[in-house]
Amino acid sequence: MSLDKKESDKIYSLLDRVKDPEIGVSIIKLKMVSAVEMDGKVLRIKIKLTVPGCPLSATIEKDVKEILRLEGYDNVELEFGYMTKEELDTVKKSIQGNNQKLPPPIERYDKKQIKNIIAVYSAKGGVGKSSVVAMLAVAATKLGYKTGILDCDISGPSIQTIFHEKYRAILDKNDKLAPLLHNKIKMISVEMLTDAEALIWRGPLVSSAIKQMYSDTDWGDLDILFLDLPPGTSDGPLTVFQAIPVDKILLVTTPQNLSQVVGRKTVLMSEILKVPILGIIENMSYMRCEHCGEKTNMPGASEKPLKKFPILSKLEFKKEISIDLEQGIDPDTFNELNGAINAAVYKD
């Protein structure tokens, strides 16, 4: 829904107070605001970042929401995109002579000796993504693949906890981080580097930690490296997709409508970043009767599922997934995950 001119001018005037954290110029003057729309009761602001994977996008989002909240706009959502080369050239010309410089492009690392780098992702939290990553790694190892896990969730790492491991990473003879080795699976997370609970992570630190864990870990020769991404569409996921050579995305959802809605944001982000989505792993899809074994679909299924992508696996809702992991996951779960793993390693 379009806004009337008076309200639109008011919002643009408010946004003119927000400055790009690195350049120090208004996001309006930098032509970063591409659209301001009212979607029902939600004020939606579309912003084009000057640098793909900008680690300070979360700061921009916080500043925008704070400015608008003070004027009574409580329900605000931001959608981030990226400037084209032509748009970026225009910005560069507009700031010439003001002693401002655009930040350098984010460094992109090579694939090392890793054949397939698979991001397991959902913009929504609470879908059991880390548990799915753990099960995928166990299943892939069982199929004979050399497998690793990089826990990219800096503020809420959980892979080490899921596997009931306590490990502090050390440097090997080549001054690389030696990952935890659990039943042939190599894994690294921020928990293994520092006491994560004692730190409050800001955007630049999040980005630096993710890049360091990938680039400074001695992964060796891997068939698959699963990236356990944090939820959302800001610093963490952006850094992963821009700095790490991700081959494909496995999208994790649950049957409920909210998960499907947020899943569409994940799809939009993958399209912007040009990283293909393999398909969907629908977690907590059903429950099984402990007496007769009959499957019952979970309530609240979406009326508008993400039909664009195939459902590669449907996983059972379980209260305690770590028991399965200790036992090597049950045969039904293993069979369900085969499709996702085969899609991950298949080359077009």
C-alpha positions in Angstrom: 0.0 0.0 0.0 1.4 3.4 -1.0 1.6 6.2 1.6 0.2 9.6 1.0 2.8 12.3 0.1 2.6 14.0 3.5 3.4 10.9 5.5 5.9 9.6 3.0 7.8 13.0 3.2 7.7 12.8 7.0 9.3 9.3 7.0 12.0 10.2 4.5 12.8 13.2 6.6 13.2 11.0 9.7 15.3 8.5 7.8 17.6 11.4 6.7 18.8 11.5 10.4 20.2 8.0 10.1 23.8 7.8 9.0 25.7 4.9 7.5 28.0 3.9 10.5 31.1 3.6 8.3 30.7 6.5 5.9 29.0 8.9 8.2 26.6 10.2 5.6 22.8 10.1 5.7 21.3 6.9 4.2 18.9 9.2 2.3 21.8 11.2 0.8 23.5 7.9 -0.1 20.3 6.8 -1.8 20.3 3.7 0.2 16.5 3.8 0.9 14.9 2.3 -2.2 11.3 2.2 -1.0 9.0 3.0 2.0 5.7 1.1 2.0 2.8 0.3 4.3 2.0 -3.4 4.3 -1.1 -3.7 6.4 0.0 -2.4 9.8 3.7 -2.9 9.0 5.9 0.0 7.8 8.3 -1.7 5.5 11.6 0.1 4.7 13.7 -1.3 1.8 17.4 -0.4 2.1 20.2 -1.1 -0.4 23.6 -1.6 1.3 26.6 -0.1 -0.3 28.7 -3.1 0.5 27.5 -6.7 0.2 27.6 -8.4 3.6 28.0 -5.1 5.4 28.7 -6.1 9.0 27.0 -3.0 10.4 23.6 -3.6 8.8 22.3 -4.5 12.3 23.3 -1.0 13.5 21.5 0.6 10.6 18.4 -1.4 11.4 18.5 -0.5 15.1 19.0 3.2 14.3 16.1 3.3 11.7 13.7 1.5 14.1 14.7 3.8 17.0 14.1 7.0 15.0 10.8 5.8 13.7 9.6 4.4 17.1 10.0 7.9 18.7 7.5 9.2 16.1 5.0 6.4 16.8 6.0 3.8 14.2 6.2 0.7 16.4 5.8 -2.0 13.7 8.7 -1.5 11.3 10.5 -4.1 9.2 13.6 -3.6 7.1 14.4 -5.5 3.9 18.1 -5.3 2.9 19.3 -5.5 -0.7 22.5 -4.4 -2.4 23.4 -1.7 -4.8 24.2 -2.4 -8.4 27.6 -1.3 -9.8 25.9 1.7 -11.5 24.2 2.7 -8.2 27.4 2.4 -6.3 29.3 4.5 -8.9 26.7 7.2 -8.4 27.2 7.1 -4.6 30.9 7.3 -5.0 30.6 10.5 -7.1 28.2 12.0 -4.6 30.7 11.7 -1.7 33.8 12.8 -3.6 35.5 15.8 -2.1 34.0 15.2 1.4 36.9 13.1 2.7 34.6 10.1 3.0 35.4 6.7 1.7 33.3 3.6 0.9 34.3 0.6 3.0 36.4 -2.0 1.2 34.5 -5.1 -0.1 34.3 -8.0 2.3 37.1 -10.5 1.8 36.0 -13.8 0.2 37.8 -16.9 1.1 38.6 -20.0 -1.0 37.1 -23.4 -0.5 40.3 -25.0 0.9 40.0 -28.8 0.5 36.3 -28.8 1.0 34.2 -30.3 -1.8 30.7 -29.0 -0.7 29.9 -26.1 1.7 26.2 -26.3 2.6 24.5 -23.6 4.6 21.6 -24.9 6.8 19.5 -21.8 7.2 16.2 -20.3 8.3 15.5 -16.6 8.9 13.2 -17.8 11.7 14.6 -19.0 15.1 13.2 -22.0 17.0 12.8 -24.3 14.0 15.4 -26.8 15.4 18.1 -25.9 12.9 21.1 -26.8 15.0 19.6 -30.2 15.8 19.0 -30.7 12.0 22.6 -29.8 11.3 23.8 -32.3 13.9 21.6 -35.1 12.4 22.7 -34.3 8.9 26.4 -34.5 10.0 25.8 -37.9 11.7 23.9 -39.3 8.7 26.5 -38.0 6.2 29.3 -39.6 8.2 27.3 -42.9 8.3 27.1 -42.7 4.5 30.9 -42.5 4.4 31.4 -38.7 3.8 34.1 -36.8 5.5 32.0 -34.2 7.4 32.5 -31.0 9.4 30.3 -28.5 11.1 30.9 -24.8 11.5 28.6 -23.3 14.1 28.1 -19.7 12.8 25.7 -18.7 15.6 27.9 -16.5 17.7 25.4 -15.3 20.3 23.7 -18.7 20.7 26.1 -21.5 19.8 24.7 -25.0 20.5 26.5 -27.6 18.5 29.0 -28.5 21.2 26.1 -28.8 23.7 24.0 -31.0 21.4 26.9 -33.4 21.2 27.6 -33.3 25.0 31.2 -32.2 24.4 33.5 -29.9 26.3 36.4 -28.8 24.2 38.7 -25.8 24.1 40.3 -25.3 20.6 44.1 -25.4 20.4 46.5 -24.4 17.7 48.2 -27.2 15.7 51.7 -27.2 14.4 50.7 -25.0 11.5 49.1 -22.4 13.8 45.6 -23.4 12.7 42.7 -24.1 15.0 42.3 -27.9 15.7 38.6 -28.7 15.5 36.8 -31.0 17.9 36.6 -34.5 16.5 33.4 -36.3 17.6 32.8 -39.7 16.0 34.7 -38.6 12.9 32.8 -35.3 12.6 35.0 -32.2 12.8 33.4 -29.2 14.4 34.2 -25.7 15.6 32.1 -23.1 17.4 32.8 -19.9 19.3 32.2 -21.8 22.6 35.5 -23.6 21.8 37.4 -20.3 21.4 36.2 -18.3 24.4 33.6 -18.0 27.1 30.7 -16.8 24.9 28.4 -16.2 27.8 30.7 -13.5 29.1 30.6 -11.4 25.9 28.1 -9.1 24.2 28.7 -9.5 20.5 28.4 -6.5 18.2 28.1 -6.6 14.5 31.8 -6.3 13.6 32.8 -8.9 16.2 30.2 -11.3 14.9 31.5 -11.0 11.4 35.2 -11.3 12.4 34.5 -14.4 14.6 32.7 -16.2 11.8 35.4 -15.4 9.3 38.2 -16.4 11.7 36.6 -19.8 12.5 36.3 -20.7 8.8 39.6 -19.4 7.6 41.8 -20.3 10.6 40.5 -23.9 11.3 42.4 -26.9 9.9 39.5 -28.6 8.2 41.7 -30.9 6.2 40.0 -32.9 3.4 36.2 -32.7 3.7 33.4 -33.9 1.5 30.8 -31.7 3.3 31.0 -28.8 5.6 27.7 -27.9 7.1 27.3 -24.3 8.3 24.8 -23.9 11.1 23.6 -20.3 10.5 22.0 -18.0 13.0 18.4 -16.9 12.4 17.7 -13.5 10.8 18.9 -11.7 7.8 21.6 -9.4 9.3 25.3 -9.6 10.2 25.8 -13.3 10.8 24.1 -14.8 7.7 25.3 -11.9 5.5 28.9 -12.5 6.5 28.6 -16.2 5.8 27.2 -15.8 2.3 29.6 -13.0 1.3 32.8 -14.3 2.9 32.5 -18.1 2.7 32.1 -19.8 -0.7 28.7 -21.4 0.1 27.6 -23.9 -2.6 24.0 -24.4 -1.6 21.4 -23.8 1.0 19.2 -26.3 2.9 16.2 -24.4 4.1 14.8 -25.6 7.5 11.1 -24.9 8.3 8.3 -26.3 10.4 4.8 -26.9 9.1 3.4 -23.9 10.9 2.3 -20.8 9.0 4.7 -18.4 10.7 7.7 -20.5 9.8 6.5 -20.6 6.2 6.1 -16.8 6.1 9.6 -16.2 7.5 10.9 -18.9 5.1 9.9 -16.7 2.2 12.3 -14.0 3.6 15.0 -16.7 3.5 14.2 -17.4 -0.1 14.4 -13.7 -1.0 17.8 -13.4 0.7 19.1 -16.5 -1.3 17.9 -14.9 -4.5 19.6 -11.6 -3.8 22.9 -13.3 -2.9 22.6 -15.8 -5.7 23.1 -18.9 -3.6 20.8 -21.7 -4.7 18.3 -23.4 -2.3 18.4 -27.2 -2.7 15.2 -27.8 -1.0 13.4 -27.9 2.4 13.9 -30.0 5.5 10.6 -29.8 7.3 11.5 -30.3 11.0 9.0 -31.3 13.7 6.7 -32.4 10.9 4.8 -35.2 12.8 4.6 -37.1 16.0 4.7 -40.9 16.3 2.5 -42.8 18.8 4.8 -44.6 21.2 2.4 -47.5 21.4 1.3 -48.3 17.8 3.9 -46.2 15.8 1.2 -44.3 13.9 2.3 -40.9 12.5 0.2 -37.8 13.3 0.9 -34.5 11.5 1.6 -31.6 13.7 -1.2 -29.1 14.0 -1.2 -25.6 12.5 0.1 -26.5 9.0 0.5 -23.6 6.7 -2.1 -22.9 4.0 0.6 -21.5 1.8 3.6 -23.8 1.9 6.8 -23.0 0.0 5.9 -25.0 -3.1 8.8 -23.6 -5.1 11.2 -26.0 -3.5 11.0 -29.8 -2.9 10.7 -31.1 0.6 13.8 -33.3 0.9 13.1 -34.6 4.4 10.3 -34.7 6.9 11.5 -35.2 10.4 9.7 -36.4 13.5 9.1 -34.2 16.5 11.1 -35.5 19.5 11.5 -34.2 23.0 15.1 -35.1 23.3 17.1 -35.3 20.0 20.5 -35.7 21.7 19.6 -39.3 22.7 19.3 -40.1 18.9 22.6 -38.5 18.2 24.4 -40.5 20.9 23.0 -43.7 19.3 23.7 -42.6 15.8 20.1 -41.5 14.9 17.3 -44.0 14.2 16.8 -45.7 10.9 13.7 -43.7 9.9 15.5 -40.4 10.5 18.6 -41.6 8.7 16.5 -42.6 5.6 14.7 -39.3 5.6 17.9 -37.4 5.6 19.5 -39.3 2.7 17.7 -37.2 0.1 19.0 -34.0 1.6 22.5 -35.3 1.8 22.5 -36.7 -1.8 21.2 -33.3 -3.0 24.0 -31.6 -1.1 26.8 -33.6 -2.8 25.2 -33.9 -6.2 26.9 -31.9 -8.9 24.9 -30.5 -11.8 
